[in-house]
Amino acid sequence: MTQITGSMPDWEKRFRAPRVSLPDWAEDAPQRALFVSNATGTFELYAWDRATGEQRQATDRPNGTTDGVLSPDGEWIWWFSDTDGDEFGVWMRQPFVTSPSGTGAGAGAGDEPATPGLAPSYPGGLALGRDGTSVVGRSTDEDGSTLHVVRPGQPPVEIYRHRESAGVGDLSYDGDLLAIEHTEHGDAMHSALRVLRLDGSVVAELDDTAGGTRELGLEVLGFAPVAGDSRLLVGHQRRGRWEPVIWDPLTGEETDLAIELPGDVNAEWYPDGSGLLVTHSFEARDELWRYDFVRRALIQVDTPPGTVVGATARPDGSVEYLWSSAELPPEVRSTAGGVVLDPPGPAAPASVPVEDAWVAGPGGRVHALVQRPAGEGPFPTVFEIHGGPTWHDSDAFAAGPAAWVDHGFAVVRVNYRGSTGYGRDWTDALKHRVGLIELEDIAVVREWAVASRLADPAKLVLSGGSWGGYLTLLGLGTQPDVWAVGLAAVPVADYVTAYDDEMEALKAMDRTLLGGTPEEVPERFEASSPITYVDAVRAPVYISAGVNDPRCPIQQVENYVDRLAARGAPHEVYRYDAGHGSLVVEERIKQVRMELDFAARHLG
């Protein structure tokens, strides 16, 4: 277990403080639950018998484990086994109770291959039936996307194959219908839906792309949790934002819920099918609502202002949710009262709240979240750029930004065009001029921060991970006169080489964003690639990269670093033995410490 001492700085305490995810519970055994925690210093899966209060660590691997699910009867824990974060592997399973006395056993006890006969792959979704049948999605460079039905004691049967991205959505309660998402039309950002029988025969199609002529996506939210009910809850974008509709694939009937909320709306069924638990995301904050089918009305579920990163309705009608704000650390709360699952050890120290800034940009108003240290500005300022790009920063607790504030920096996080949470048009604005569009929005927020005397123009740090790391390197090369330091974690640095080496699903995303392959649109890849501008970079650059990363592979990072080294540009590189980030707490602290030190040395 990671140790927290009184003399330790608050920023380290925030990383080391034990955390838990929202517990997932078995549909037919709701007292059996599964959650993720960093209690040992590495994020791993834990089984929790809510009836007895017993908890046990289910997995124990050097680089951690976070992908797991319970079988509907609660008898089995399924977890995805890759190698050191490379995301390429197979599903394993272990009994929920691993000893006859029910007292549990060591992590990993009873592990066995869950889908014998299926070779390793990137995961493409998983659905578990009540009769022991599973449907497994796989993605490989050789086969594209394949779906397989695995019945107990029988070899896997392939029921679907396509070169474009596809994945398992959900199995119906009775296990006779399978909903999948696919992008056979070639647009990886906007899926269509298909419902199949388990022999692979097609029951129904739902496609809002009109054969690729429209950019409207669909997503599977789940079948009704009631025997004999074929209704499927579907997310759609027909009114310019995400919201749910109910579709019966057997009759074709659609029930429009007309939920009149301004932001993106997600939903899941209440366990008895009597209503929906609705999550409303708007301007970087979340609300919860219950949609009642009988009254056809929304009833708000009381939650504090902040971010809800997961919520679930329990059989007794209560709602459990994982909540935090930029100021206050996460807690798993219940509408029945109190904290549901309290991690062992001291809580993370609080940080400072965020302020909202809205700045006029070339594509509309840009929303930024600002955290200020104590004192009067202007401050050295970190522009912490989120990944994705289909993601957004929110009013949520984050140990990384809080560490910068503790060291006297202001932190600005920009929800640039391409971010989610601001409507379909804002997200879909990111096309063809990839990277350059986002940097235009970051630029106007930077100008506002300097003009408002928040930011010291001589001490601006551009920082981010994944897509944020890509934008950091691209920004250092295309805006070389304004940034004093660059910090890029697991970035795209050489777009063409990254495309050649990355997992197939990301190739499909890049073809959608840029309009083709590097051979088909070489000028777009060149214009959007950080290595095109590497010789213009003036700021000192710190880069960290996982040697097993399948999303931003290591070779393209090395190509960029070689170009910096060839001209003697100030830079440092840290390579670590993991994938797209680390699940080990001490490794995360080490990387943040190196970034803080690098910035301090080069800002003076």
Backbone torsions as a table, in degrees:
resi	resn	phi	psi	omega
1	MET	NA	136.2	178.3
2	THR	-66.8	138.8	-174.0
3	GLN	-98.4	139.2	175.7
4	ILE	-119.4	124.6	-179.7
5	THR	-117.4	159.8	-176.8
6	GLY	-63.9	-31.5	-178.0
7	SER	-80.6	-8.7	-177.5
8	MET	-69.8	138.3	178.0
9	PRO	-63.4	151.3	-176.5
10	ASP	-58.0	-35.0	-175.8
11	TRP	-65.2	-35.7	176.5
12	GLU	-71.9	-37.1	178.3
13	LYS	-58.9	-36.2	-179.1
14	ARG	-64.5	-38.5	177.4
15	PHE	-71.4	-38.5	-174.3
16	ARG	-82.5	-21.0	-178.1
17	ALA	-56.9	133.6	179.2
18	PRO	-60.6	137.5	179.0
19	ARG	-130.7	153.7	176.3
20	VAL	-132.9	151.0	174.6
21	SER	-86.2	173.4	171.2
22	LEU	-66.3	123.4	-178.8
23	PRO	-64.2	134.5	170.7
24	ASP	-89.8	138.4	-177.5
25	TRP	-124.9	152.1	-177.8
26	ALA	-72.5	132.4	-173.4
27	GLU	-59.4	-39.3	-177.3
28	ASP	-101.6	1.4	176.9
29	ALA	-142.6	71.2	-168.9
30	PRO	-66.0	-8.7	176.2
31	GLN	-85.1	-6.3	176.8
32	ARG	-101.6	127.9	-172.6
33	ALA	-136.7	160.9	179.8
34	LEU	-134.7	134.5	177.7
35	PHE	-144.5	168.2	178.5
36	VAL	-108.8	138.8	176.9
37	SER	-146.5	154.2	175.0
38	ASN	-103.2	23.2	-171.7
39	ALA	-57.8	-31.3	-179.7
40	THR	-89.1	-2.7	-174.3
41	GLY	101.1	-6.3	176.2
42	THR	-136.5	137.7	-179.6
43	PHE	-70.6	120.5	-178.3
44	GLU	-139.3	169.0	178.6
45	LEU	-87.9	142.3	179.0
46	TYR	-130.7	137.8	173.3
47	ALA	-92.6	142.7	-177.5
48	TRP	-137.6	116.6	172.9
49	ASP	-89.7	104.1	-174.6
50	ARG	-69.5	-23.3	179.5
51	ALA	-70.1	-37.8	-177.8
52	THR	-103.4	-17.2	-175.6
53	GLY	86.0	-4.4	-177.2
54	GLU	-69.1	135.9	174.3
55	GLN	-125.4	145.3	174.6
56	ARG	-145.5	148.1	176.7
57	GLN	-75.7	125.9	-175.6
58	ALA	-93.6	-31.8	-179.0
59	THR	-127.1	153.6	-179.9
60	ASP	-154.2	95.1	-177.9
61	ARG	-130.7	150.5	-173.4
62	PRO	-55.9	-36.7	-177.9
63	ASN	-107.8	15.5	170.7
64	GLY	85.2	168.3	-178.2
65	THR	-148.5	128.6	178.9
66	THR	-129.8	-14.5	-176.3
67	ASP	-94.9	107.4	-179.8
68	GLY	-153.7	159.8	-179.4
69	VAL	-155.0	153.1	176.9
70	LEU	-95.7	145.0	171.7
71	SER	-67.4	155.5	-177.0
72	PRO	-55.2	-34.0	-179.5
73	ASP	-84.7	-2.9	178.9
74	GLY	75.5	8.8	-177.1
75	GLU	-82.9	-23.6	-172.3
76	TRP	-130.0	141.6	169.7
77	ILE	-104.2	119.4	174.1
78	TRP	-98.1	137.3	176.9
79	TRP	-145.1	151.0	-175.6
80	PHE	-93.4	126.7	-176.1
81	SER	-108.5	106.1	174.2
82	ASP	-110.3	-171.7	-179.1
83	THR	-116.7	107.9	173.9
84	ASP	51.6	41.9	174.0
85	GLY	80.8	15.1	-178.4
86	ASP	-82.6	-3.8	175.2
87	GLU	64.9	14.1	-178.3
88	PHE	-117.0	114.8	-175.1
89	GLY	-175.8	-153.6	-176.7
90	VAL	-135.0	162.7	174.7
91	TRP	-83.8	133.3	172.6
92	MET	-113.3	165.9	173.8
93	ARG	-146.8	158.3	176.1
94	GLN	-146.2	153.8	177.5
95	PRO	-63.6	144.4	176.1
96	PHE	-62.3	-43.5	174.7
97	VAL	-103.2	121.5	-170.2
98	THR	-108.8	11.1	173.3
99	SER	-146.1	150.8	-176.3
100	PRO	-56.4	-32.9	-178.2
101	SER	-76.8	-10.7	-178.1
102	GLY	79.2	8.6	-177.8
103	THR	-86.8	-0.8	176.9
104	GLY	87.5	177.4	179.4
105	ALA	-153.7	-175.4	-177.2
106	GLY	-65.8	161.1	179.3
107	ALA	-59.0	136.9	178.6
108	GLY	86.1	-1.6	-178.1
109	ALA	-64.5	129.9	177.1
110	GLY	80.8	9.9	179.9
111	ASP	-61.1	139.5	175.8
112	GLU	-149.9	155.4	176.3
113	PRO	-60.1	130.4	-177.6
114	ALA	-84.6	-25.5	-176.3
115	THR	-133.3	64.8	-179.3
116	PRO	-57.5	137.3	-177.8
117	GLY	103.3	-14.4	176.7
118	LEU	-100.3	126.7	180.0
119	ALA	-74.5	161.5	178.0
120	PRO	-57.5	151.5	-179.2
121	SER	-163.1	175.0	164.1
122	TYR	-78.0	143.1	-176.5
123	PRO	-72.0	142.7	178.0
124	GLY	-128.7	36.0	179.0
125	GLY	97.6	159.2	-177.6
126	LEU	-150.5	136.3	173.6
127	ALA	-133.9	133.6	-177.0
128	LEU	-114.6	129.2	-179.4
129	GLY	-94.1	165.7	-178.7
130	ARG	-74.2	-18.6	179.6
131	ASP	-95.3	11.2	-179.0
132	GLY	92.3	-6.7	177.0
133	THR	-73.1	141.8	174.2
134	SER	-127.6	153.2	172.6
135	VAL	-120.5	123.5	-172.3
136	VAL	-116.8	127.8	174.1
137	GLY	-95.7	138.8	-179.4
138	ARG	-131.9	151.0	175.3
139	SER	-138.9	127.2	175.6
140	THR	-139.9	158.6	177.5
141	ASP	-63.4	-33.3	-175.2
142	GLU	-76.9	-41.9	-171.0
143	ASP	-105.6	-8.3	-172.5
144	GLY	70.9	-134.0	-178.9
145	SER	-103.1	130.2	175.4
146	THR	-133.5	148.8	176.1
147	LEU	-122.2	140.2	-173.3
148	HIS	-134.4	136.8	172.6
149	VAL	-95.1	127.0	-179.4
150	VAL	-120.7	112.2	177.4
151	ARG	-103.6	148.3	-177.4
152	PRO	-54.0	127.2	175.7
153	GLY	77.5	6.0	-178.5
154	GLN	-123.8	153.6	177.3
155	PRO	-69.4	152.2	178.6
156	PRO	-61.4	147.7	178.7
157	VAL	-121.5	122.1	178.3
158	GLU	-77.3	129.4	-179.8
159	ILE	-119.3	-4.3	-178.0
160	TYR	-156.7	144.8	175.7
161	ARG	-154.9	135.7	174.8
162	HIS	-160.5	150.4	179.8
163	ARG	-69.5	-32.5	-179.0
164	GLU	-81.6	170.7	-175.3
165	SER	-69.2	139.4	174.8
166	ALA	-154.7	157.9	-179.3
167	GLY	-159.4	161.6	178.5
168	VAL	-70.2	133.3	174.5
169	GLY	-98.8	-72.0	-176.9
170	ASP	-160.2	154.2	170.6
171	LEU	-99.6	142.5	175.3
172	SER	-67.3	163.1	-177.5
173	TYR	-54.3	-41.8	-178.3
174	ASP	-81.4	-8.1	175.7
175	GLY	78.8	14.7	-178.3
176	ASP	-103.7	-9.1	179.7
177	LEU	-124.0	137.9	178.7
178	LEU	-123.1	123.3	175.2
179	ALA	-98.2	131.4	178.8
180	ILE	-126.5	155.4	170.5
181	GLU	-106.8	139.1	179.4
182	HIS	-145.3	160.3	177.6
183	THR	-128.2	45.5	-179.6
184	GLU	-60.1	-23.0	179.0
185	HIS	-76.5	-7.0	173.4
186	GLY	95.0	1.7	178.4
187	ASP	-104.7	101.5	-174.2
188	ALA	-72.6	-10.0	-179.9
189	MET	-93.9	-9.3	-175.7
190	HIS	-137.5	100.3	-175.8
191	SER	-81.8	153.4	165.9
192	ALA	-106.6	165.7	-177.9
193	LEU	-116.9	150.3	173.9
194	ARG	-142.8	140.7	174.6
195	VAL	-111.5	129.1	-176.3
196	LEU	-120.2	155.8	159.7
197	ARG	-79.9	166.0	-177.5
198	LEU	-76.1	-2.1	169.8
199	ASP	-90.8	2.4	179.2
200	GLY	93.9	-7.3	179.9
201	SER	-70.5	145.6	-174.6
202	VAL	-86.9	130.4	176.8
203	VAL	-95.3	-46.5	-176.3
204	ALA	-162.0	158.4	177.4
205	GLU	-125.0	146.2	171.3
206	LEU	-137.5	116.4	-172.2
207	ASP	-139.9	111.7	178.6
208	ASP	-94.8	3.8	178.9
209	THR	-87.6	-9.4	-178.0
210	ALA	51.7	50.0	178.3
211	GLY	71.0	22.2	177.8
212	GLY	96.0	0.3	-179.2
213	THR	-86.2	-14.7	176.1
214	ARG	-122.2	154.6	179.6
215	GLU	-109.8	71.6	177.9
216	LEU	-126.7	126.9	-176.0
217	GLY	-102.7	163.2	174.4
218	LEU	-132.0	153.0	173.5
219	GLU	-143.8	147.5	178.0
220	VAL	-79.7	123.0	175.9
221	LEU	-103.7	-17.4	173.6
222	GLY	136.1	144.0	172.9
223	PHE	-72.4	155.9	175.9
224	ALA	-59.1	136.4	-175.5
225	PRO	-85.7	44.1	-174.2
226	VAL	-134.4	136.7	179.0
227	ALA	-59.3	136.4	177.5
228	GLY	77.9	4.7	-176.7
229	ASP	-105.3	117.8	-176.4
230	SER	-97.5	4.9	-177.5
231	ARG	-67.1	141.3	-179.6
232	LEU	-120.8	129.1	174.4
233	LEU	-84.1	126.2	-172.6
234	VAL	-126.9	136.9	170.6
235	GLY	-90.8	137.7	-179.2
236	HIS	-138.4	169.2	-177.3
237	GLN	-124.1	24.7	-170.8
238	ARG	-67.1	-22.0	-179.9
239	ARG	-111.7	25.2	173.1
240	GLY	88.0	6.6	178.3
241	ARG	-157.2	168.4	176.4
242	TRP	-77.6	133.1	174.2
243	GLU	-158.2	162.0	-174.1
244	PRO	-93.4	153.1	169.5
245	VAL	-139.5	151.5	177.7
246	ILE	-103.3	128.1	-176.2
247	TRP	-126.5	130.7	173.9
248	ASP	-101.2	106.5	-176.4
249	PRO	-67.7	-17.3	179.0
250	LEU	-80.0	-32.0	-178.7
251	THR	-109.2	-18.5	-175.7
252	GLY	83.7	-3.2	-176.7
253	GLU	-69.8	135.9	173.9
254	GLU	-115.8	136.9	177.1
255	THR	-113.7	109.2	-179.9
256	ASP	-80.0	125.0	-176.0
257	LEU	-87.3	-19.7	177.0
258	ALA	48.5	55.0	177.1
259	ILE	-81.5	109.3	-172.3
260	GLU	-92.2	75.2	173.4
261	LEU	-121.2	147.8	-169.7
262	PRO	-75.0	-24.4	-174.3
263	GLY	-102.4	-168.1	176.9
264	ASP	-69.0	140.5	-176.0
265	VAL	-123.2	122.1	173.0
266	ASN	-112.2	161.5	-176.7
267	ALA	-157.1	155.2	170.2
268	GLU	-142.2	161.2	-177.7
269	TRP	-73.8	147.2	160.5
270	TYR	-71.2	150.5	-172.0
271	PRO	-58.4	-27.6	178.9
272	ASP	-93.7	3.5	178.5
273	GLY	75.5	10.3	-175.6
274	SER	-82.2	-12.4	-177.7
275	GLY	-169.0	-174.5	179.6
276	LEU	-124.6	141.3	169.4
277	LEU	-91.8	117.2	-172.1
278	VAL	-107.5	129.8	171.9
279	THR	-107.9	122.0	-178.6
280	HIS	-109.0	117.8	-179.8
281	SER	-108.8	120.9	-175.4
282	PHE	-149.0	122.8	175.6
283	GLU	51.9	49.1	170.4
284	ALA	74.0	16.5	176.1
285	ARG	-140.0	159.4	-173.1
286	ASP	-122.8	151.7	172.3
287	GLU	-132.5	157.1	174.3
288	LEU	-116.5	142.7	178.8
289	TRP	-139.6	155.7	167.8
290	ARG	-108.0	128.5	173.2
291	TYR	-98.5	117.6	-177.5
292	ASP	-95.2	120.2	-176.6
293	PHE	-66.2	-37.5	-177.4
294	VAL	-67.1	-46.3	-177.7
295	ARG	-86.8	-11.2	-174.2
296	ARG	47.6	50.8	-174.4
297	ALA	-140.9	155.8	175.0
298	LEU	-96.9	134.4	175.4
299	ILE	-123.7	121.5	-175.4
300	GLN	-71.5	138.4	173.4
301	VAL	-96.8	122.9	-172.0
302	ASP	-70.3	120.3	174.0
303	THR	-139.0	152.3	177.8
304	PRO	-70.3	160.1	174.0
305	PRO	-61.2	135.9	-178.8
306	GLY	151.1	-147.5	-174.4
307	THR	-122.8	133.7	173.9
308	VAL	-107.4	111.6	-176.3
309	VAL	-93.0	-0.5	175.5
310	GLY	-178.9	144.8	179.0
311	ALA	-149.5	149.1	179.6
312	THR	-147.1	141.6	175.3
313	ALA	-91.7	131.0	-178.9
314	ARG	-92.0	163.0	-179.2
315	PRO	-58.5	-27.1	179.1
316	ASP	-82.2	2.6	179.1
317	GLY	92.9	-11.4	177.2
318	SER	-72.9	162.3	179.2
319	VAL	-120.9	129.3	174.5
320	GLU	-108.6	139.6	-175.7
321	TYR	-150.2	149.8	176.3
322	LEU	-98.5	115.1	-172.6
323	TRP	-122.3	147.5	168.5
324	SER	-157.9	170.8	168.8
325	SER	-134.3	171.5	178.5
326	ALA	-59.0	-28.4	-178.0
327	GLU	-86.3	-40.8	-169.7
328	LEU	-112.9	138.6	-175.6
329	PRO	-70.3	164.3	-173.9
330	PRO	-69.8	147.7	173.8
331	GLU	-140.8	144.4	171.2
332	VAL	-90.7	108.1	-174.8
333	ARG	-109.3	165.0	177.8
334	SER	-132.9	144.8	174.4
335	THR	-69.5	-14.2	174.4
336	ALA	-76.4	-9.7	177.2
337	GLY	113.7	137.3	172.6
338	GLY	82.8	-175.5	179.6
339	VAL	-94.7	130.9	-175.0
340	VAL	-75.9	-46.7	-173.4
341	LEU	-136.6	111.2	-175.3
342	ASP	-101.5	114.1	-178.9
343	PRO	-66.5	151.7	180.0
344	PRO	-72.3	145.2	176.1
345	GLY	98.9	175.3	-177.3
346	PRO	-69.1	149.3	178.1
347	ALA	-75.5	158.3	177.3
348	ALA	-68.0	140.2	174.8
349	PRO	-61.5	146.2	177.8
350	ALA	-67.5	162.2	174.6
351	SER	-117.1	-150.7	179.6
352	VAL	-109.7	150.9	179.6
353	PRO	-70.3	164.4	176.2
354	VAL	-93.5	152.6	169.8
355	GLU	-111.9	147.8	178.6
356	ASP	-93.1	135.6	173.3
357	ALA	-126.6	132.2	176.1
358	TRP	-118.0	123.3	-174.0
359	VAL	-126.3	133.6	178.2
360	ALA	-65.5	128.8	-179.7
361	GLY	-126.8	175.6	-177.1
362	PRO	-66.2	-21.2	179.2
363	GLY	-113.7	10.2	-176.9
364	GLY	127.3	-179.1	-178.1
365	ARG	-65.9	133.5	179.9
366	VAL	-103.8	130.0	-179.8
367	HIS	-95.9	129.1	176.1
368	ALA	-127.1	147.3	176.2
369	LEU	-108.8	129.0	-171.7
370	VAL	-121.9	133.1	170.6
371	GLN	-121.4	132.1	-175.9
372	ARG	-112.7	141.8	171.0
373	PRO	-79.2	175.8	176.3
374	ALA	-68.3	151.9	176.7
375	GLY	103.9	-172.7	-178.0
376	GLU	-105.0	141.5	177.1
377	GLY	-80.3	179.6	5.4
378	PRO	-77.0	149.1	-176.8
379	PHE	-109.7	153.5	161.9
380	PRO	-58.3	138.7	-168.7
381	THR	-133.6	132.5	175.7
382	VAL	-100.8	123.3	169.8
383	PHE	-92.9	100.8	-175.9
384	GLU	-92.8	109.4	-169.0
385	ILE	-100.7	126.9	-175.1
386	HIS	-73.7	159.2	177.6
387	GLY	-88.4	-165.7	-179.4
388	GLY	128.2	-99.2	5.6
389	PRO	-76.2	-13.5	-178.1
390	THR	-79.3	77.2	-179.0
391	TRP	-158.7	174.1	171.8
392	HIS	-152.9	149.1	171.8
393	ASP	-76.0	147.7	-176.3
394	SER	-139.9	175.4	177.5
395	ASP	-77.7	71.6	-176.9
396	ALA	-130.4	154.3	-179.1
397	PHE	-70.2	131.7	-179.1
398	ALA	-145.4	121.2	-175.6
399	ALA	-69.1	-30.4	-178.6
400	GLY	-64.2	-58.8	177.0
401	PRO	-57.7	-37.1	179.9
402	ALA	-62.7	-33.7	178.3
403	ALA	-63.5	-40.8	178.3
404	TRP	-65.2	-41.7	178.5
405	VAL	-60.7	-41.6	178.4
406	ASP	-59.8	-27.3	-178.8
407	HIS	-95.7	15.5	172.6
408	GLY	90.6	9.2	179.1
409	PHE	-95.2	144.6	161.1
410	ALA	-79.9	150.1	178.5
411	VAL	-124.5	129.5	179.0
412	VAL	-122.1	126.0	177.6
413	ARG	-119.1	127.3	-169.0
414	VAL	-112.1	125.2	174.1
415	ASN	-93.5	79.4	-175.5
416	TYR	-67.2	167.5	173.0
417	ARG	-57.5	133.0	-171.1
418	GLY	110.8	-20.7	177.9
419	SER	-72.1	153.1	172.7
420	THR	-85.2	169.6	173.6
421	GLY	92.6	-0.4	-178.1
422	TYR	-128.8	22.5	178.4
423	GLY	98.2	159.4	-176.0
424	ARG	-61.9	-41.2	-176.2
425	ASP	-63.9	-36.5	-179.8
426	TRP	-67.4	-43.6	179.2
427	THR	-66.6	-44.5	-174.3
428	ASP	-80.1	-2.2	177.0
429	ALA	-66.5	-17.0	-177.3
430	LEU	-84.8	91.9	178.5
431	LYS	-146.4	136.8	169.3
432	HIS	70.5	-55.0	176.5
433	ARG	-89.8	52.9	-173.0
434	VAL	-63.2	137.8	-178.7
435	GLY	85.7	-46.9	-178.6
436	LEU	-69.5	-35.3	178.2
437	ILE	-64.0	-48.7	-179.0
438	GLU	-61.5	-39.4	-178.4
439	LEU	-67.7	-28.0	173.9
440	GLU	-61.9	-42.4	180.0
441	ASP	-70.2	-39.3	176.4
442	ILE	-62.5	-36.1	-178.8
443	ALA	-64.2	-42.5	-178.2
444	VAL	-69.7	-33.2	176.6
445	VAL	-70.2	-38.0	176.4
446	ARG	-61.1	-43.8	179.3
447	GLU	-62.9	-39.6	176.8
448	TRP	-63.7	-42.6	-177.2
449	ALA	-63.5	-38.0	178.2
450	VAL	-72.0	-45.7	-177.8
451	ALA	-64.1	-32.3	-178.9
452	SER	-85.0	2.4	179.9
453	ARG	64.2	23.6	168.3
454	LEU	-74.2	-45.5	-169.8
455	ALA	-110.4	138.2	172.5
456	ASP	-79.9	115.5	-174.4
457	PRO	-63.5	-17.4	179.2
458	ALA	-89.5	-5.6	-175.2
459	LYS	-133.9	57.7	179.6
460	LEU	-103.1	127.0	-179.0
461	VAL	-111.3	127.0	174.4
462	LEU	-102.0	124.3	-170.9
463	SER	-144.6	150.8	175.0
464	GLY	175.5	166.7	178.3
465	GLY	-123.4	147.9	179.9
466	SER	63.1	-119.2	176.8
467	TRP	-62.5	-33.0	174.9
468	GLY	-65.7	-34.2	174.4
469	GLY	-68.1	-37.7	174.9
470	TYR	-60.8	-48.3	-179.8
471	LEU	-64.4	-31.1	176.5
472	THR	-62.5	-51.0	-179.4
473	LEU	-65.3	-39.6	178.8
474	LEU	-65.7	-39.9	179.2
475	GLY	-67.2	-37.1	178.2
476	LEU	-63.7	-30.9	-179.3
477	GLY	-87.2	-33.1	-177.5
478	THR	-94.0	-18.0	177.3
479	GLN	-129.0	57.7	-169.4
480	PRO	-68.4	-18.7	-173.9
481	ASP	-87.1	-7.7	-170.2
482	VAL	-111.6	-16.4	-175.8
483	TRP	-104.8	133.8	-179.0
484	ALA	-90.2	-29.5	-178.4
485	VAL	-147.8	147.0	173.7
486	GLY	-125.2	136.0	179.3
487	LEU	-129.0	109.5	-174.5
488	ALA	-119.8	119.1	177.5
489	ALA	-106.3	137.0	-179.6
490	VAL	34.9	60.1	-173.0
491	PRO	-92.2	162.2	157.0
492	VAL	-82.2	124.5	-176.9
493	ALA	-119.7	-33.1	178.8
494	ASP	-130.8	100.1	-166.8
495	TYR	-63.5	-39.6	-176.7
496	VAL	-67.5	-45.9	178.4
497	THR	-66.4	-37.9	176.4
498	ALA	-60.0	-43.1	179.1
499	TYR	-61.1	-43.2	-178.2
500	ASP	-63.6	-33.2	-170.6
501	ASP	-101.3	-15.6	-171.6
502	GLU	-79.2	169.5	179.2
503	MET	-64.9	155.1	-171.7
504	GLU	-60.1	-38.8	-178.5
505	ALA	-61.5	-34.5	178.8
506	LEU	-77.1	-30.4	171.4
507	LYS	-57.9	-44.3	179.9
508	ALA	-62.3	-40.9	177.9
509	MET	-63.0	-42.8	179.5
510	ASP	-64.8	-37.8	177.1
511	ARG	-62.7	-36.9	178.1
512	THR	-69.3	-46.2	-177.1
513	LEU	-65.4	-40.8	-173.9
514	LEU	-100.1	-7.7	175.6
515	GLY	86.4	16.3	179.5
516	GLY	157.7	-172.9	179.0
517	THR	-87.0	170.1	175.6
518	PRO	-58.5	-29.8	177.8
519	GLU	-74.4	-32.5	-176.5
520	GLU	-83.5	-36.6	-179.1
521	VAL	-132.0	62.3	-176.0
522	PRO	-60.7	-31.7	-177.6
523	GLU	-67.6	-32.7	179.2
524	ARG	-72.7	-42.7	177.1
525	PHE	-61.6	-40.1	179.3
526	GLU	-64.6	-45.2	-177.7
527	ALA	-66.0	-27.2	-175.7
528	SER	-100.0	3.2	-175.1
529	SER	-97.5	127.1	178.5
530	PRO	-57.0	-32.3	-176.3
531	ILE	-67.7	-20.3	175.8
532	THR	-61.5	-32.4	-172.8
533	TYR	-110.5	11.5	-171.6
534	VAL	-61.8	-31.5	-178.5
535	ASP	-74.0	-11.1	177.5
536	ALA	-91.8	-8.9	-176.0
537	VAL	-66.7	128.5	179.3
538	ARG	-110.2	-31.4	-175.5
539	ALA	-74.0	147.2	170.9
540	PRO	-60.3	140.1	-173.1
541	VAL	-122.7	131.2	172.0
542	TYR	-113.3	129.0	-178.4
543	ILE	-127.3	132.1	171.4
544	SER	-120.4	142.3	-174.5
545	ALA	-149.9	140.5	175.1
546	GLY	-86.9	130.6	-174.8
547	VAL	-71.9	-14.6	179.5
548	ASN	-107.7	16.3	-173.0
549	ASP	-69.7	118.6	177.1
550	PRO	-88.0	-9.3	-176.6
551	ARG	-94.2	-44.8	175.7
552	CYS	-125.4	78.4	-168.3
553	PRO	-61.0	156.3	-168.7
554	ILE	-69.1	-33.2	-174.0
555	GLN	-62.8	-40.3	-179.3
556	GLN	-67.9	-29.0	173.1
557	VAL	-67.0	-43.7	179.3
558	GLU	-61.0	-37.1	178.4
559	ASN	-60.0	-43.5	-179.7
560	TYR	-66.9	-44.2	-179.4
561	VAL	-62.5	-39.3	178.7
562	ASP	-59.7	-37.5	179.2
563	ARG	-69.0	-38.8	175.0
564	LEU	-62.2	-45.5	-177.3
565	ALA	-64.8	-34.8	-175.5
566	ALA	-62.7	-28.6	179.7
567	ARG	-109.2	11.1	175.6
568	GLY	70.8	24.5	179.6
569	ALA	-70.0	139.5	-178.4
570	PRO	-65.7	123.2	-178.9
571	HIS	-161.2	158.1	171.5
572	GLU	-136.6	146.9	-179.5
573	VAL	-129.2	134.4	175.3
574	TYR	-123.2	119.7	178.5
575	ARG	-108.3	135.6	-178.9
576	TYR	-134.0	157.3	-171.6
577	ASP	-87.5	77.5	177.2
578	ALA	-162.0	-169.4	-178.1
579	GLY	-102.3	-125.0	-175.2
580	HIS	-84.6	66.7	-174.0
581	GLY	105.8	171.7	-176.5
582	SER	-121.1	145.1	175.4
583	LEU	-101.0	9.5	-179.2
584	VAL	-101.4	123.0	-172.8
585	VAL	-59.6	-47.8	-177.8
586	GLU	-63.6	-32.6	176.6
587	GLU	-67.2	-40.6	177.2
588	ARG	-62.7	-43.3	178.9
589	ILE	-63.0	-43.0	179.4
590	LYS	-57.6	-44.1	-178.2
591	GLN	-67.7	-41.2	178.0
592	VAL	-65.2	-40.4	178.1
593	ARG	-60.2	-41.3	179.3
594	MET	-65.8	-38.0	178.1
595	GLU	-66.8	-44.3	177.9
596	LEU	-59.7	-43.6	-179.4
597	ASP	-65.8	-41.8	-179.6
598	PHE	-62.2	-45.7	179.8
599	ALA	-63.9	-41.6	-179.0
600	ALA	-63.1	-41.6	-178.9
601	ARG	-66.4	-36.0	-173.6
602	HIS	-94.4	-15.7	174.8
603	LEU	-91.6	-20.7	177.1
604	GLY	86.2	NA	NA
